[in-house]
Amino acid sequence: METTKLGSTGISVSRLCFGTLTISPLQRNFDTKKGAALLKSAYDMGVTFFDTAELYGTYPHLKQAFAGTPDVVISTKSYAYDEHTARQSLDKALLGLGRDYIDIFMLHEQESEHTLRGHSGAIEYFLKKKQEGVIRAFGVSTHFTACVLAAAKHGGIDVIHSIFNKRGLGVADGSAEDMEHAVKRAYEAGKGIFAMKPLGGGHLCGDPKEAFAYAADSPYVHTVAVGMQSLREIADNCAFFSGRRDVAFGSAGTKRELMIHDWCTGCGCCVKACQSGALRLKNGSIEIDQQRCVFCGYCGAACPNFAIKVI
């Protein structure tokens, strides 16, 4: 598979990144052995870039799959907001992944220059660790064009992991065109552009070739993160990102749903956690706009009663 340099970081990554959210407890909940085997299969097919997060709970899968595999690039992220929480998150990642450095460490779900300013303590800590060689590159993940534009101007941010799909599904403050404009600005500023949700959480599975091509063929995107849960999906996606456009995508149309169990108390924590505006509280119950939901599962992580699951 073709590799590329991730912006000005100097880090070489495969054009296809394996996003591990799909195999995490927030979604398919693969055990460590099954998840690690799937990750190793992707590596054997040419994928060298893997994305995770403290929230996902997939550090054990990656550790088991890639112990002693130095050419694998791993990106992770956390909700750290000051030096103390940043130190905790970095230590947890190093221990959990079994590594003495992290290739890319990002702040999770940033929104704008204001949230970046509010997380300045964490940013300063991560940049210090970058100088020490414990982190190779620092970045942010976001659903907001405002954050992409702010990150484009931020001298300490190397990598931007943003929503990027042909319908703009999941973009919290604009359209697909708005996000493309923001990503172009960041690319021109030398940032590594790391796209996510090319299938819009599953809503664009009806024509995966066109959906993948929008991200894969963009001149402003270096690599694309895709969640995968079977050998067939991995093989199809690897073939596509290796330049084949005749892939049949036998399992790309797997339907996904957000399920709310009947023991939901209607506390509204999930509504606050949803950046896609897909949830609302009405008469003490949660209503789902399935067309807006990108099936990230972050609402489930915020639920104190474990009443929400992506299936």
Secondary structure, 3 states (H helix, E strand, C coil): CCEEECHHHCCEEECEEEECCCCCCCCCCCCHHHHHHHHHHHHHCCCCEEECCCCCCCHHHHHHHHCCCCCCEEEEEECCCCHHHHHHHHHHHHHHHCCCCEEEEEEEEECCHHHHHHCHHHHHHHHHHHHCCCEEEEEEEECCHHHHHHHHHCCCCCEEEEECCCCCCCCCCCCHHHHHHHHHHHHHCCCEEEEECCCHHHCCCCCHHHHHHHHHCCCCCCEEEEECCCHHHHHHHHHHHCCCCCCCCCCCCCCCCEEECCCCCCCCHHHHHCCCCCEEEECCEEEECCCCCCCCCHHHHHCCCCCEEEC
